[in-house]
Amino acid sequence: MTAQVPQDYRSFARQIALQFLFQLEAQQGDCIKMLDGFITEQTRKNQTKVLAEKWIKGTWTQQNTLDALIVSVSDNWKIERLANIDHANLRLGVWQLLNAKDISHHIVMDEAIELAKQFGTEQSPAFINGVLDAVWKKISRDDFDLALFQKNATTSDESTELKEDF
């Protein structure tokens, strides 16, 4: 996936994160040891490297929780049917909605839509927007309890714990 380099370091970090998460998904995690080299190859800016690495590691280690949230707002389709790039984009977006409190949900969704336009299919932007909007509505409710949601989810993130060589 080759794309134009965004001017904003956060946008570029998102693009790097999406590309590496796509590779992780496609290779079922086999390329995880190449993370540092991949990021260094993409940028020399420390600010961008730090964000991209944080977002990749956070998203990958919580992928089962993120998938459970995505599935919880999706009717009549299975997550396995998603294109890898859309799946990676949704996971990154949901992770940011949950964990990047310094970024407005509007920005998270707008950036995910832009990435979908750049890397996905013609239908990807609308699909990404719809799922992320539904996730945001769910997690921003006063009665939403992430810990309880994780406890009740049928999968766990134990299988994707960070290894020391990550």
N, C-alpha and C positions, 0 to 999 in steps of 0.2 A: 504494500500500500504506500504509494508516494503521494504526497499532498503538499500544498503550499504552506509555508511556515507562517503561522499567525504572528502578528506584531506583539500582542500581549503575552507575557510570560505564562500567565495562568492558562490561557487558551492553548498555548503550545504544550504546556505540561499535560493538559487533558488529552491532546492529540497523541502525545507520546504514550500516555497511560492507556488510551484506547488501543493503540497499535500493539502494545505489548500484551494487554489482556486478551486481545484477539488471538495472538500467537499462543498464549497459555491455553486458551480454550481449544484451539485447533490441535495443539500438540499434547493436550491433557496434562499440562503442567511440566512436561519434560524439558522445557527451555528455561525454567526458573533460574538456573545457575547463571544464565547469560544476562540477567537484569542489569547489573551495573555496566557491563560493556555496551548493552543496547542503549541505555540512557546517555552514556558518555559519547557514543557515536552520533546521537541525535542533537546534543547541545553541550556547550561548554559553560553555560550560565548556571551557576550553583543554585540560584533561586528556582529555576525551572527543574533542575535535577531533583532537588529536595522534594518539591511538590509532586512530581511525577512518581517518584519512588514511594512516597507516603500513600498516594492514591492507589497505586498498583498493589502494594502490600495490603493495605486496608481492604480493598475490594476483593482480592484473591482469598484472604484469610476468612472473610465473612460471606463467601459466595453462597453457601447454603441458606443462610438467613436471608440474603438478598433475593435469591431465587424464590424462597417461600413467600416473601412480600410481593414479588412480581406475580406469582401464581395466584395469590390471594385476591388480587384485583382484576384478574383476567378470567373471562368466561369463555368456555367452549374451545379452548386450545391448550396444547401441551407445550411446555417450555422447550422440549426437545426439537420442536418444529421451527424454532427461531433460527434465523441465520446467525452464525457465530458473531458477526460484527454487530448486529442488533442486540444480541445477548450481552456482549461485552459492554456496549454502550448503556444498556439498561442497568446492568450491575454497577457500573461506575456512577451513573446518575443517582441511583437509589442509595449507594454508599455515601455520596456527597450530601444528599438530602438528610440522611441520618446523622452524619458525622462532621460535616464541614459547616459548622454553625456560623462561621464568618462569611459565608457566601449565601446570598439570597436565593430562595428556591426558584425565583424567576430566572436568575442567571444560570443556575444549574440546568434548568429545563431548556433555556435558549441555547446554551452551549451544546447540550446533547442533541438538540434538533439540528444545529449547524453541522455537527459531526455526522449525523445521519444523512444530511444532504450531501456531504462530501464523500462518505464511505459506503453508505447504504444503497438500497434500491429506491425507486420512485415513491414507494409506499412507506418507506422507513420513517421519514420525519413525522408524519401524522401518527403513525403507530407509537413511536417513541414518546411523542407529546401526550397521547392519550394514556399510556401506561404510567408515565412519570406523574402526570396530573392526578391520576387516581391514587397512586402511592402517596403523594404529598397530602391529599385530602385525608387519607387514612391515618398517616403518622402524625398529622398536625392536630388531630382531634384531642380534646382534653382527656378522654378516657383511654387513649392508646398507651399501652404499656409494652415497650419493646422487650423487656425481660420476660414478661408473661408470654408474649408472642413467640419468642425464641423457645421458651420451655414447651409450648404447645405445638411448635412446628414439628413435622414428622422427620426432618433431617437435622443433622447437627454439623457444626463447623469443625468438629474434632479431626476430621480427615484432612483438613487443609491448614493445620497449624503450621506456623512458620518454623522452618528448620534453621539451624544455625548457619547453614551455607546459603540461605536465601539472601 
